[in-house]
Amino acid sequence: MSSTGLPQGTAPNLERPGPLRDRVYEALLELITTRALRPGRHLVESELAGRLGVSRQPVREALQRLNTEGWVDLRPAQGAFVHEPTEGEADQLLTVRTLLEVEGARLAATRADEAGIRALEGILAQGLRAVAGDDVDAAVALNARFHAKIIELAGNAVLAELAAQVGRKVRWYYTPIARRRGHRSWAEHRDLITAIAGHDEESATRLMREHTELTRHSYHARNES
């Protein structure tokens, strides 16, 4: 079993405004989605509270919320553990992600303006630098930002809300394959920008479907030699 508590040096900043239980929830969720707290890790309330500088009560409330949302498993007489996703769970989530992002890319190709394209190009440049520097954490964060920007450019509030609901778990699944996808993923991003900038709905749709499906297949193949 993995050791308990937070890894050294990973305690996040809780100075943002809002109820303490919500700030603790956000801090723990960030640690889980970035895999600083890896699947299967035992989460001990007292140790988490000590590292975050809070009492055990907001930690307990945060763990209960995370359990409800499927990020944490609360096991009787054992405690809390970071959820270990099954292949089936991952496949279902990444399949839904494809459906949402394909439509997002299609709409973005009809609505994106020059400012939006420049924003995508800026994220692309940062992503390429992160990959070149083997900065996996930055590459994962920038990948999420790139896809979120396309959804924003789509201009559909309901689509954006649904995409945001799955976005964090997509990041969770993407982290262990980010290095494997590497330059190829960002080359695919460049092609997507070209299609969106050219208002080419058909190409944007096809490229996004291929891009997200490659990520799904890479996740399932992550443990192959």
PyMOL commands that place a pseudoatom at each C-alpha (Angstrom):
pseudoatom trace, name=CA, resn=MET, resi=1, chain=A, elem=C, hetatm=0, pos=[0.000, 0.000, 0.000]
pseudoatom trace, name=CA, resn=SER, resi=2, chain=A, elem=C, hetatm=0, pos=[1.236, 3.498, -0.777]
pseudoatom trace, name=CA, resn=SER, resi=3, chain=A, elem=C, hetatm=0, pos=[2.339, 5.669, 2.122]
pseudoatom trace, name=CA, resn=THR, resi=4, chain=A, elem=C, hetatm=0, pos=[-0.214, 8.008, 3.614]
pseudoatom trace, name=CA, resn=GLY, resi=5, chain=A, elem=C, hetatm=0, pos=[-0.508, 11.776, 3.551]
pseudoatom trace, name=CA, resn=LEU, resi=6, chain=A, elem=C, hetatm=0, pos=[0.754, 14.353, 1.061]
pseudoatom trace, name=CA, resn=PRO, resi=7, chain=A, elem=C, hetatm=0, pos=[4.050, 14.052, -0.777]
pseudoatom trace, name=CA, resn=GLN, resi=8, chain=A, elem=C, hetatm=0, pos=[6.685, 16.436, 0.511]
pseudoatom trace, name=CA, resn=GLY, resi=9, chain=A, elem=C, hetatm=0, pos=[6.440, 19.897, -1.014]
pseudoatom trace, name=CA, resn=THR, resi=10, chain=A, elem=C, hetatm=0, pos=[2.980, 19.453, -2.527]
pseudoatom trace, name=CA, resn=ALA, resi=11, chain=A, elem=C, hetatm=0, pos=[0.787, 21.248, 0.034]
pseudoatom trace, name=CA, resn=PRO, resi=12, chain=A, elem=C, hetatm=0, pos=[-1.183, 23.835, -1.978]
pseudoatom trace, name=CA, resn=ASN, resi=13, chain=A, elem=C, hetatm=0, pos=[-1.977, 27.414, -1.085]
pseudoatom trace, name=CA, resn=LEU, resi=14, chain=A, elem=C, hetatm=0, pos=[-5.305, 27.857, 0.715]
pseudoatom trace, name=CA, resn=GLU, resi=15, chain=A, elem=C, hetatm=0, pos=[-5.359, 31.666, 0.736]
pseudoatom trace, name=CA, resn=ARG, resi=16, chain=A, elem=C, hetatm=0, pos=[-8.118, 31.989, -1.864]
pseudoatom trace, name=CA, resn=PRO, resi=17, chain=A, elem=C, hetatm=0, pos=[-11.461, 33.366, -0.584]
pseudoatom trace, name=CA, resn=GLY, resi=18, chain=A, elem=C, hetatm=0, pos=[-14.462, 31.170, 0.088]
pseudoatom trace, name=CA, resn=PRO, resi=19, chain=A, elem=C, hetatm=0, pos=[-15.600, 28.635, 2.691]
pseudoatom trace, name=CA, resn=LEU, resi=20, chain=A, elem=C, hetatm=0, pos=[-12.713, 26.651, 4.117]
pseudoatom trace, name=CA, resn=ARG, resi=21, chain=A, elem=C, hetatm=0, pos=[-14.296, 23.303, 3.228]
pseudoatom trace, name=CA, resn=ASP, resi=22, chain=A, elem=C, hetatm=0, pos=[-14.495, 24.397, -0.419]
pseudoatom trace, name=CA, resn=ARG, resi=23, chain=A, elem=C, hetatm=0, pos=[-10.879, 25.532, -0.457]
pseudoatom trace, name=CA, resn=VAL, resi=24, chain=A, elem=C, hetatm=0, pos=[-9.743, 22.238, 1.068]
pseudoatom trace, name=CA, resn=TYR, resi=25, chain=A, elem=C, hetatm=0, pos=[-11.851, 20.377, -1.494]
pseudoatom trace, name=CA, resn=GLU, resi=26, chain=A, elem=C, hetatm=0, pos=[-10.261, 22.310, -4.376]
pseudoatom trace, name=CA, resn=ALA, resi=27, chain=A, elem=C, hetatm=0, pos=[-6.774, 21.752, -2.967]
pseudoatom trace, name=CA, resn=LEU, resi=28, chain=A, elem=C, hetatm=0, pos=[-7.250, 18.007, -2.630]
pseudoatom trace, name=CA, resn=LEU, resi=29, chain=A, elem=C, hetatm=0, pos=[-8.920, 17.733, -6.024]
pseudoatom trace, name=CA, resn=GLU, resi=30, chain=A, elem=C, hetatm=0, pos=[-5.973, 19.507, -7.630]
pseudoatom trace, name=CA, resn=LEU, resi=31, chain=A, elem=C, hetatm=0, pos=[-3.565, 17.095, -5.958]
pseudoatom trace, name=CA, resn=ILE, resi=32, chain=A, elem=C, hetatm=0, pos=[-5.607, 14.138, -7.186]
pseudoatom trace, name=CA, resn=THR, resi=33, chain=A, elem=C, hetatm=0, pos=[-6.058, 15.343, -10.770]
pseudoatom trace, name=CA, resn=THR, resi=34, chain=A, elem=C, hetatm=0, pos=[-2.341, 16.109, -11.108]
pseudoatom trace, name=CA, resn=ARG, resi=35, chain=A, elem=C, hetatm=0, pos=[-1.589, 12.704, -9.511]
pseudoatom trace, name=CA, resn=ALA, resi=36, chain=A, elem=C, hetatm=0, pos=[0.477, 14.210, -6.715]
pseudoatom trace, name=CA, resn=LEU, resi=37, chain=A, elem=C, hetatm=0, pos=[-1.900, 11.966, -4.778]
pseudoatom trace, name=CA, resn=ARG, resi=38, chain=A, elem=C, hetatm=0, pos=[-1.908, 8.845, -6.910]
pseudoatom trace, name=CA, resn=PRO, resi=39, chain=A, elem=C, hetatm=0, pos=[-4.763, 6.356, -7.387]
pseudoatom trace, name=CA, resn=GLY, resi=40, chain=A, elem=C, hetatm=0, pos=[-4.916, 3.924, -4.482]
pseudoatom trace, name=CA, resn=ARG, resi=41, chain=A, elem=C, hetatm=0, pos=[-3.192, 6.265, -2.039]
pseudoatom trace, name=CA, resn=HIS, resi=42, chain=A, elem=C, hetatm=0, pos=[-4.448, 6.145, 1.552]
pseudoatom trace, name=CA, resn=LEU, resi=43, chain=A, elem=C, hetatm=0, pos=[-5.682, 9.564, 2.674]
pseudoatom trace, name=CA, resn=VAL, resi=44, chain=A, elem=C, hetatm=0, pos=[-5.365, 10.109, 6.421]
pseudoatom trace, name=CA, resn=GLU, resi=45, chain=A, elem=C, hetatm=0, pos=[-7.433, 13.033, 7.735]
pseudoatom trace, name=CA, resn=SER, resi=46, chain=A, elem=C, hetatm=0, pos=[-4.977, 14.066, 10.429]
pseudoatom trace, name=CA, resn=GLU, resi=47, chain=A, elem=C, hetatm=0, pos=[-2.012, 14.109, 8.055]
pseudoatom trace, name=CA, resn=LEU, resi=48, chain=A, elem=C, hetatm=0, pos=[-3.892, 15.990, 5.359]
pseudoatom trace, name=CA, resn=ALA, resi=49, chain=A, elem=C, hetatm=0, pos=[-5.114, 18.515, 7.919]
pseudoatom trace, name=CA, resn=GLY, resi=50, chain=A, elem=C, hetatm=0, pos=[-1.590, 19.029, 9.225]
pseudoatom trace, name=CA, resn=ARG, resi=51, chain=A, elem=C, hetatm=0, pos=[-0.114, 19.600, 5.786]
pseudoatom trace, name=CA, resn=LEU, resi=52, chain=A, elem=C, hetatm=0, pos=[-2.909, 21.965, 4.761]
pseudoatom trace, name=CA, resn=GLY, resi=53, chain=A, elem=C, hetatm=0, pos=[-2.856, 23.825, 8.070]
pseudoatom trace, name=CA, resn=VAL, resi=54, chain=A, elem=C, hetatm=0, pos=[-6.530, 23.234, 8.866]
pseudoatom trace, name=CA, resn=SER, resi=55, chain=A, elem=C, hetatm=0, pos=[-8.579, 21.196, 11.309]
pseudoatom trace, name=CA, resn=ARG, resi=56, chain=A, elem=C, hetatm=0, pos=[-9.795, 17.707, 10.460]
pseudoatom trace, name=CA, resn=GLN, resi=57, chain=A, elem=C, hetatm=0, pos=[-13.424, 18.791, 9.980]
pseudoatom trace, name=CA, resn=PRO, resi=58, chain=A, elem=C, hetatm=0, pos=[-13.034, 20.570, 6.591]
pseudoatom trace, name=CA, resn=VAL, resi=59, chain=A, elem=C, hetatm=0, pos=[-10.813, 17.705, 5.431]
pseudoatom trace, name=CA, resn=ARG, resi=60, chain=A, elem=C, hetatm=0, pos=[-13.498, 15.197, 6.402]
pseudoatom trace, name=CA, resn=GLU, resi=61, chain=A, elem=C, hetatm=0, pos=[-16.155, 17.243, 4.571]
pseudoatom trace, name=CA, resn=ALA, resi=62, chain=A, elem=C, hetatm=0, pos=[-13.942, 17.536, 1.501]
pseudoatom trace, name=CA, resn=LEU, resi=63, chain=A, elem=C, hetatm=0, pos=[-13.290, 13.783, 1.435]
pseudoatom trace, name=CA, resn=GLN, resi=64, chain=A, elem=C, hetatm=0, pos=[-17.010, 13.087, 1.660]
pseudoatom trace, name=CA, resn=ARG, resi=65, chain=A, elem=C, hetatm=0, pos=[-17.668, 15.379, -1.299]
pseudoatom trace, name=CA, resn=LEU, resi=66, chain=A, elem=C, hetatm=0, pos=[-14.826, 13.802, -3.267]
pseudoatom trace, name=CA, resn=ASN, resi=67, chain=A, elem=C, hetatm=0, pos=[-16.295, 10.397, -2.507]
pseudoatom trace, name=CA, resn=THR, resi=68, chain=A, elem=C, hetatm=0, pos=[-19.688, 11.485, -3.831]
pseudoatom trace, name=CA, resn=GLU, resi=69, chain=A, elem=C, hetatm=0, pos=[-18.051, 12.693, -7.044]
pseudoatom trace, name=CA, resn=GLY, resi=70, chain=A, elem=C, hetatm=0, pos=[-16.047, 9.508, -7.539]
pseudoatom trace, name=CA, resn=TRP, resi=71, chain=A, elem=C, hetatm=0, pos=[-12.559, 10.850, -6.799]
pseudoatom trace, name=CA, resn=VAL, resi=72, chain=A, elem=C, hetatm=0, pos=[-12.170, 9.131, -3.427]
pseudoatom trace, name=CA, resn=ASP, resi=73, chain=A, elem=C, hetatm=0, pos=[-13.348, 5.789, -2.039]
pseudoatom trace, name=CA, resn=LEU, resi=74, chain=A, elem=C, hetatm=0, pos=[-14.434, 5.713, 1.610]
pseudoatom trace, name=CA, resn=ARG, resi=75, chain=A, elem=C, hetatm=0, pos=[-14.007, 2.147, 2.877]
pseudoatom trace, name=CA, resn=PRO, resi=76, chain=A, elem=C, hetatm=0, pos=[-15.565, 1.051, 6.190]
pseudoatom trace, name=CA, resn=ALA, resi=77, chain=A, elem=C, hetatm=0, pos=[-12.961, 0.458, 8.901]
pseudoatom trace, name=CA, resn=GLN, resi=78, chain=A, elem=C, hetatm=0, pos=[-10.163, 1.340, 6.463]
pseudoatom trace, name=CA, resn=GLY, resi=79, chain=A, elem=C, hetatm=0, pos=[-10.501, 5.021, 5.661]
pseudoatom trace, name=CA, resn=ALA, resi=80, chain=A, elem=C, hetatm=0, pos=[-10.278, 7.106, 2.491]
pseudoatom trace, name=CA, resn=PHE, resi=81, chain=A, elem=C, hetatm=0, pos=[-8.348, 6.162, -0.631]
pseudoatom trace, name=CA, resn=VAL, resi=82, chain=A, elem=C, hetatm=0, pos=[-7.852, 7.920, -3.953]
pseudoatom trace, name=CA, resn=HIS, resi=83, chain=A, elem=C, hetatm=0, pos=[-10.114, 6.135, -6.410]
pseudoatom trace, name=CA, resn=GLU, resi=84, chain=A, elem=C, hetatm=0, pos=[-8.439, 3.740, -8.844]
pseudoatom trace, name=CA, resn=PRO, resi=85, chain=A, elem=C, hetatm=0, pos=[-10.317, 4.109, -12.144]
pseudoatom trace, name=CA, resn=THR, resi=86, chain=A, elem=C, hetatm=0, pos=[-11.142, 1.002, -14.127]
pseudoatom trace, name=CA, resn=GLU, resi=87, chain=A, elem=C, hetatm=0, pos=[-10.479, 0.715, -17.843]
pseudoatom trace, name=CA, resn=GLY, resi=88, chain=A, elem=C, hetatm=0, pos=[-14.229, 0.812, -18.397]
pseudoatom trace, name=CA, resn=GLU, resi=89, chain=A, elem=C, hetatm=0, pos=[-14.640, 4.054, -16.472]
pseudoatom trace, name=CA, resn=ALA, resi=90, chain=A, elem=C, hetatm=0, pos=[-11.834, 5.660, -18.419]
pseudoatom trace, name=CA, resn=ASP, resi=91, chain=A, elem=C, hetatm=0, pos=[-13.226, 4.493, -21.743]
pseudoatom trace, name=CA, resn=GLN, resi=92, chain=A, elem=C, hetatm=0, pos=[-16.689, 5.850, -21.017]
pseudoatom trace, name=CA, resn=LEU, resi=93, chain=A, elem=C, hetatm=0, pos=[-15.349, 9.219, -19.885]
pseudoatom trace, name=CA, resn=LEU, resi=94, chain=A, elem=C, hetatm=0, pos=[-12.975, 9.617, -22.820]
pseudoatom trace, name=CA, resn=THR, resi=95, chain=A, elem=C, hetatm=0, pos=[-15.699, 8.579, -25.270]
pseudoatom trace, name=CA, resn=VAL, resi=96, chain=A, elem=C, hetatm=0, pos=[-18.004, 11.304, -23.941]
pseudoatom trace, name=CA, resn=ARG, resi=97, chain=A, elem=C, hetatm=0, pos=[-15.109, 13.723, -24.099]
pseudoatom trace, name=CA, resn=THR, resi=98, chain=A, elem=C, hetatm=0, pos=[-14.722, 12.970, -27.814]
pseudoatom trace, name=CA, resn=LEU, resi=99, chain=A, elem=C, hetatm=0, pos=[-18.400, 13.703, -28.466]
pseudoatom trace, name=CA, resn=LEU, resi=100, chain=A, elem=C, hetatm=0, pos=[-18.232, 17.057, -26.676]
pseudoatom trace, name=CA, resn=GLU, resi=101, chain=A, elem=C, hetatm=0, pos=[-14.927, 18.209, -28.109]
pseudoatom trace, name=CA, resn=VAL, resi=102, chain=A, elem=C, hetatm=0, pos=[-15.755, 17.250, -31.673]
pseudoatom trace, name=CA, resn=GLU, resi=103, chain=A, elem=C, hetatm=0, pos=[-18.826, 19.464, -31.551]
pseudoatom trace, name=CA, resn=GLY, resi=104, chain=A, elem=C, hetatm=0, pos=[-16.774, 22.157, -29.836]
pseudoatom trace, name=CA, resn=ALA, resi=105, chain=A, elem=C, hetatm=0, pos=[-14.219, 22.120, -32.641]
pseudoatom trace, name=CA, resn=ARG, resi=106, chain=A, elem=C, hetatm=0, pos=[-16.946, 22.284, -35.282]
pseudoatom trace, name=CA, resn=LEU, resi=107, chain=A, elem=C, hetatm=0, pos=[-18.571, 25.290, -33.654]
pseudoatom trace, name=CA, resn=ALA, resi=108, chain=A, elem=C, hetatm=0, pos=[-15.227, 26.976, -33.043]
pseudoatom trace, name=CA, resn=ALA, resi=109, chain=A, elem=C, hetatm=0, pos=[-14.487, 26.703, -36.772]
pseudoatom trace, name=CA, resn=THR, resi=110, chain=A, elem=C, hetatm=0, pos=[-17.654, 28.675, -37.487]
pseudoatom trace, name=CA, resn=ARG, resi=111, chain=A, elem=C, hetatm=0, pos=[-17.174, 31.346, -34.818]
pseudoatom trace, name=CA, resn=ALA, resi=112, chain=A, elem=C, hetatm=0, pos=[-13.502, 31.828, -33.910]
pseudoatom trace, name=CA, resn=ASP, resi=113, chain=A, elem=C, hetatm=0, pos=[-12.112, 35.316, -34.500]
pseudoatom trace, name=CA, resn=GLU, resi=114, chain=A, elem=C, hetatm=0, pos=[-8.521, 36.476, -34.878]
pseudoatom trace, name=CA, resn=ALA, resi=115, chain=A, elem=C, hetatm=0, pos=[-8.119, 37.068, -31.156]
pseudoatom trace, name=CA, resn=GLY, resi=116, chain=A, elem=C, hetatm=0, pos=[-9.241, 33.528, -30.416]
pseudoatom trace, name=CA, resn=ILE, resi=117, chain=A, elem=C, hetatm=0, pos=[-6.826, 32.076, -32.952]
pseudoatom trace, name=CA, resn=ARG, resi=118, chain=A, elem=C, hetatm=0, pos=[-3.971, 34.109, -31.470]
pseudoatom trace, name=CA, resn=ALA, resi=119, chain=A, elem=C, hetatm=0, pos=[-4.859, 32.763, -28.035]
pseudoatom trace, name=CA, resn=LEU, resi=120, chain=A, elem=C, hetatm=0, pos=[-4.697, 29.181, -29.332]
pseudoatom trace, name=CA, resn=GLU, resi=121, chain=A, elem=C, hetatm=0, pos=[-1.363, 29.886, -31.018]
pseudoatom trace, name=CA, resn=GLY, resi=122, chain=A, elem=C, hetatm=0, pos=[0.002, 31.300, -27.773]
pseudoatom trace, name=CA, resn=ILE, resi=123, chain=A, elem=C, hetatm=0, pos=[-0.990, 28.174, -25.852]
pseudoatom trace, name=CA, resn=LEU, resi=124, chain=A, elem=C, hetatm=0, pos=[0.533, 26.051, -28.620]
pseudoatom trace, name=CA, resn=ALA, resi=125, chain=A, elem=C, hetatm=0, pos=[3.862, 27.870, -28.316]
pseudoatom trace, name=CA, resn=GLN, resi=126, chain=A, elem=C, hetatm=0, pos=[3.898, 27.364, -24.549]
pseudoatom trace, name=CA, resn=GLY, resi=127, chain=A, elem=C, hetatm=0, pos=[2.963, 23.706, -24.946]
pseudoatom trace, name=CA, resn=LEU, resi=128, chain=A, elem=C, hetatm=0, pos=[5.777, 23.061, -27.395]
pseudoatom trace, name=CA, resn=ARG, resi=129, chain=A, elem=C, hetatm=0, pos=[8.250, 24.651, -24.973]
pseudoatom trace, name=CA, resn=ALA, resi=130, chain=A, elem=C, hetatm=0, pos=[6.929, 22.504, -22.125]
pseudoatom trace, name=CA, resn=VAL, resi=131, chain=A, elem=C, hetatm=0, pos=[7.323, 19.327, -24.169]
pseudoatom trace, name=CA, resn=ALA, resi=132, chain=A, elem=C, hetatm=0, pos=[10.801, 20.332, -25.309]
pseudoatom trace, name=CA, resn=GLY, resi=133, chain=A, elem=C, hetatm=0, pos=[11.762, 20.903, -21.690]
pseudoatom trace, name=CA, resn=ASP, resi=134, chain=A, elem=C, hetatm=0, pos=[10.120, 17.632, -20.563]
pseudoatom trace, name=CA, resn=ASP, resi=135, chain=A, elem=C, hetatm=0, pos=[7.896, 19.608, -18.185]
pseudoatom trace, name=CA, resn=VAL, resi=136, chain=A, elem=C, hetatm=0, pos=[5.031, 17.139, -17.956]
pseudoatom trace, name=CA, resn=ASP, resi=137, chain=A, elem=C, hetatm=0, pos=[3.010, 19.106, -15.392]
pseudoatom trace, name=CA, resn=ALA, resi=138, chain=A, elem=C, hetatm=0, pos=[3.081, 22.234, -17.539]
pseudoatom trace, name=CA, resn=ALA, resi=139, chain=A, elem=C, hetatm=0, pos=[2.275, 20.255, -20.695]
pseudoatom trace, name=CA, resn=VAL, resi=140, chain=A, elem=C, hetatm=0, pos=[-0.757, 18.668, -19.022]
pseudoatom trace, name=CA, resn=ALA, resi=141, chain=A, elem=C, hetatm=0, pos=[-2.036, 22.013, -17.754]
pseudoatom trace, name=CA, resn=LEU, resi=142, chain=A, elem=C, hetatm=0, pos=[-1.526, 23.652, -21.145]
pseudoatom trace, name=CA, resn=ASN, resi=143, chain=A, elem=C, hetatm=0, pos=[-3.242, 20.775, -22.914]
pseudoatom trace, name=CA, resn=ALA, resi=144, chain=A, elem=C, hetatm=0, pos=[-6.282, 21.314, -20.711]
pseudoatom trace, name=CA, resn=ARG, resi=145, chain=A, elem=C, hetatm=0, pos=[-6.142, 25.062, -21.382]
pseudoatom trace, name=CA, resn=PHE, resi=146, chain=A, elem=C, hetatm=0, pos=[-5.940, 24.509, -25.142]
pseudoatom trace, name=CA, resn=HIS, resi=147, chain=A, elem=C, hetatm=0, pos=[-9.026, 22.317, -25.211]
pseudoatom trace, name=CA, resn=ALA, resi=148, chain=A, elem=C, hetatm=0, pos=[-10.913, 24.634, -22.868]
pseudoatom trace, name=CA, resn=LYS, resi=149, chain=A, elem=C, hetatm=0, pos=[-10.147, 27.558, -25.184]
pseudoatom trace, name=CA, resn=ILE, resi=150, chain=A, elem=C, hetatm=0, pos=[-11.611, 25.709, -28.168]
pseudoatom trace, name=CA, resn=ILE, resi=151, chain=A, elem=C, hetatm=0, pos=[-14.770, 25.039, -26.152]
pseudoatom trace, name=CA, resn=GLU, resi=152, chain=A, elem=C, hetatm=0, pos=[-14.873, 28.717, -25.221]
pseudoatom trace, name=CA, resn=LEU, resi=153, chain=A, elem=C, hetatm=0, pos=[-14.572, 29.719, -28.873]
pseudoatom trace, name=CA, resn=ALA, resi=154, chain=A, elem=C, hetatm=0, pos=[-17.490, 27.402, -29.685]
pseudoatom trace, name=CA, resn=GLY, resi=155, chain=A, elem=C, hetatm=0, pos=[-19.736, 29.910, -27.930]
pseudoatom trace, name=CA, resn=ASN, resi=156, chain=A, elem=C, hetatm=0, pos=[-22.202, 27.382, -26.517]
pseudoatom trace, name=CA, resn=ALA, resi=157, chain=A, elem=C, hetatm=0, pos=[-22.741, 27.778, -22.771]
pseudoatom trace, name=CA, resn=VAL, resi=158, chain=A, elem=C, hetatm=0, pos=[-24.370, 24.381, -22.279]
pseudoatom trace, name=CA, resn=LEU, resi=159, chain=A, elem=C, hetatm=0, pos=[-21.560, 22.636, -24.152]
pseudoatom trace, name=CA, resn=ALA, resi=160, chain=A, elem=C, hetatm=0, pos=[-19.025, 24.544, -22.058]
pseudoatom trace, name=CA, resn=GLU, resi=161, chain=A, elem=C, hetatm=0, pos=[-20.713, 23.454, -18.834]
pseudoatom trace, name=CA, resn=LEU, resi=162, chain=A, elem=C, hetatm=0, pos=[-20.756, 19.807, -19.865]
pseudoatom trace, name=CA, resn=ALA, resi=163, chain=A, elem=C, hetatm=0, pos=[-17.147, 19.927, -21.060]
pseudoatom trace, name=CA, resn=ALA, resi=164, chain=A, elem=C, hetatm=0, pos=[-16.067, 21.472, -17.772]
pseudoatom trace, name=CA, resn=GLN, resi=165, chain=A, elem=C, hetatm=0, pos=[-17.707, 18.619, -15.864]
pseudoatom trace, name=CA, resn=VAL, resi=166, chain=A, elem=C, hetatm=0, pos=[-15.542, 16.038, -17.611]
pseudoatom trace, name=CA, resn=GLY, resi=167, chain=A, elem=C, hetatm=0, pos=[-12.488, 18.226, -18.072]
pseudoatom trace, name=CA, resn=ARG, resi=168, chain=A, elem=C, hetatm=0, pos=[-10.816, 17.510, -14.754]
pseudoatom trace, name=CA, resn=LYS, resi=169, chain=A, elem=C, hetatm=0, pos=[-11.135, 13.775, -15.122]
pseudoatom trace, name=CA, resn=VAL, resi=170, chain=A, elem=C, hetatm=0, pos=[-9.774, 14.030, -18.647]
pseudoatom trace, name=CA, resn=ARG, resi=171, chain=A, elem=C, hetatm=0, pos=[-6.745, 15.741, -17.127]
pseudoatom trace, name=CA, resn=TRP, resi=172, chain=A, elem=C, hetatm=0, pos=[-6.501, 12.902, -14.578]
pseudoatom trace, name=CA, resn=TYR, resi=173, chain=A, elem=C, hetatm=0, pos=[-6.411, 10.306, -17.332]
pseudoatom trace, name=CA, resn=TYR, resi=174, chain=A, elem=C, hetatm=0, pos=[-4.125, 12.360, -19.564]
pseudoatom trace, name=CA, resn=THR, resi=175, chain=A, elem=C, hetatm=0, pos=[-1.356, 12.872, -17.002]
pseudoatom trace, name=CA, resn=PRO, resi=176, chain=A, elem=C, hetatm=0, pos=[0.117, 9.334, -17.161]
pseudoatom trace, name=CA, resn=ILE, resi=177, chain=A, elem=C, hetatm=0, pos=[0.292, 9.429, -20.970]
pseudoatom trace, name=CA, resn=ALA, resi=178, chain=A, elem=C, hetatm=0, pos=[1.349, 13.054, -21.484]
pseudoatom trace, name=CA, resn=ARG, resi=179, chain=A, elem=C, hetatm=0, pos=[4.978, 12.171, -22.103]
pseudoatom trace, name=CA, resn=ARG, resi=180, chain=A, elem=C, hetatm=0, pos=[3.995, 9.369, -24.476]
pseudoatom trace, name=CA, resn=ARG, resi=181, chain=A, elem=C, hetatm=0, pos=[1.740, 11.670, -26.511]
pseudoatom trace, name=CA, resn=GLY, resi=182, chain=A, elem=C, hetatm=0, pos=[4.343, 14.455, -26.372]
pseudoatom trace, name=CA, resn=HIS, resi=183, chain=A, elem=C, hetatm=0, pos=[5.198, 16.267, -29.601]
pseudoatom trace, name=CA, resn=ARG, resi=184, chain=A, elem=C, hetatm=0, pos=[2.612, 14.374, -31.616]
pseudoatom trace, name=CA, resn=SER, resi=185, chain=A, elem=C, hetatm=0, pos=[-0.230, 15.745, -29.521]
pseudoatom trace, name=CA, resn=TRP, resi=186, chain=A, elem=C, hetatm=0, pos=[0.941, 19.314, -30.025]
pseudoatom trace, name=CA, resn=ALA, resi=187, chain=A, elem=C, hetatm=0, pos=[1.416, 18.741, -33.765]
pseudoatom trace, name=CA, resn=GLU, resi=188, chain=A, elem=C, hetatm=0, pos=[-2.233, 17.670, -33.809]
pseudoatom trace, name=CA, resn=HIS, resi=189, chain=A, elem=C, hetatm=0, pos=[-3.101, 20.862, -31.938]
pseudoatom trace, name=CA, resn=ARG, resi=190, chain=A, elem=C, hetatm=0, pos=[-1.342, 22.893, -34.635]
pseudoatom trace, name=CA, resn=ASP, resi=191, chain=A, elem=C, hetatm=0, pos=[-3.436, 21.191, -37.315]
pseudoatom trace, name=CA, resn=LEU, resi=192, chain=A, elem=C, hetatm=0, pos=[-6.585, 21.934, -35.344]
pseudoatom trace, name=CA, resn=ILE, resi=193, chain=A, elem=C, hetatm=0, pos=[-5.678, 25.620, -35.189]
pseudoatom trace, name=CA, resn=THR, resi=194, chain=A, elem=C, hetatm=0, pos=[-5.199, 25.671, -38.966]
pseudoatom trace, name=CA, resn=ALA, resi=195, chain=A, elem=C, hetatm=0, pos=[-8.621, 24.131, -39.545]
pseudoatom trace, name=CA, resn=ILE, resi=196, chain=A, elem=C, hetatm=0, pos=[-10.368, 26.432, -37.073]
pseudoatom trace, name=CA, resn=ALA, resi=197, chain=A, elem=C, hetatm=0, pos=[-8.622, 29.528, -38.432]
pseudoatom trace, name=CA, resn=GLY, resi=198, chain=A, elem=C, hetatm=0, pos=[-9.703, 28.510, -41.940]
pseudoatom trace, name=CA, resn=HIS, resi=199, chain=A, elem=C, hetatm=0, pos=[-13.306, 28.040, -40.778]
pseudoatom trace, name=CA, resn=ASP, resi=200, chain=A, elem=C, hetatm=0, pos=[-13.117, 24.484, -42.078]
pseudoatom trace, name=CA, resn=GLU, resi=201, chain=A, elem=C, hetatm=0, pos=[-15.811, 22.701, -40.078]
pseudoatom trace, name=CA, resn=GLU, resi=202, chain=A, elem=C, hetatm=0, pos=[-15.274, 19.336, -41.737]
pseudoatom trace, name=CA, resn=SER, resi=203, chain=A, elem=C, hetatm=0, pos=[-11.523, 19.263, -41.082]
pseudoatom trace, name=CA, resn=ALA, resi=204, chain=A, elem=C, hetatm=0, pos=[-11.866, 20.597, -37.548]
pseudoatom trace, name=CA, resn=THR, resi=205, chain=A, elem=C, hetatm=0, pos=[-14.429, 17.899, -36.769]
pseudoatom trace, name=CA, resn=ARG, resi=206, chain=A, elem=C, hetatm=0, pos=[-12.315, 15.101, -38.250]
pseudoatom trace, name=CA, resn=LEU, resi=207, chain=A, elem=C, hetatm=0, pos=[-9.075, 16.277, -36.646]
pseudoatom trace, name=CA, resn=MET, resi=208, chain=A, elem=C, hetatm=0, pos=[-10.605, 16.621, -33.192]
pseudoatom trace, name=CA, resn=ARG, resi=209, chain=A, elem=C, hetatm=0, pos=[-12.168, 13.174, -33.412]
pseudoatom trace, name=CA, resn=GLU, resi=210, chain=A, elem=C, hetatm=0, pos=[-8.826, 11.640, -34.437]
pseudoatom trace, name=CA, resn=HIS, resi=211, chain=A, elem=C, hetatm=0, pos=[-6.976, 13.618, -31.755]
pseudoatom trace, name=CA, resn=THR, resi=212, chain=A, elem=C, hetatm=0, pos=[-9.211, 12.639, -28.855]
pseudoatom trace, name=CA, resn=GLU, resi=213, chain=A, elem=C, hetatm=0, pos=[-9.451, 9.031, -29.998]
pseudoatom trace, name=CA, resn=LEU, resi=214, chain=A, elem=C, hetatm=0, pos=[-5.652, 8.776, -30.106]
pseudoatom trace, name=CA, resn=THR, resi=215, chain=A, elem=C, hetatm=0, pos=[-5.591, 9.954, -26.501]
pseudoatom trace, name=CA, resn=ARG, resi=216, chain=A, elem=C, hetatm=0, pos=[-8.179, 7.346, -25.543]
pseudoatom trace, name=CA, resn=HIS, resi=217, chain=A, elem=C, hetatm=0, pos=[-6.237, 4.558, -27.238]
pseudoatom trace, name=CA, resn=SER, resi=218, chain=A, elem=C, hetatm=0, pos=[-2.972, 5.780, -25.693]
pseudoatom trace, name=CA, resn=TYR, resi=219, chain=A, elem=C, hetatm=0, pos=[-4.505, 5.608, -22.239]
pseudoatom trace, name=CA, resn=HIS, resi=220, chain=A, elem=C, hetatm=0, pos=[-5.558, 1.997, -22.717]
pseudoatom trace, name=CA, resn=ALA, resi=221, chain=A, elem=C, hetatm=0, pos=[-2.119, 1.124, -24.127]
pseudoatom trace, name=CA, resn=ARG, resi=222, chain=A, elem=C, hetatm=0, pos=[-0.178, 2.959, -21.406]
pseudoatom trace, name=CA, resn=ASN, resi=223, chain=A, elem=C, hetatm=0, pos=[1.087, -0.202, -19.683]
pseudoatom trace, name=CA, resn=GLU, resi=224, chain=A, elem=C, hetatm=0, pos=[2.244, -1.935, -22.831]
pseudoatom trace, name=CA, resn=SER, resi=225, chain=A, elem=C, hetatm=0, pos=[5.979, -2.321, -23.305]
for i in range(1, 225): cmd.bond("trace and resi %d" % i, "trace and resi %d" % (i + 1))
show_as sticks, trace
zoom trace
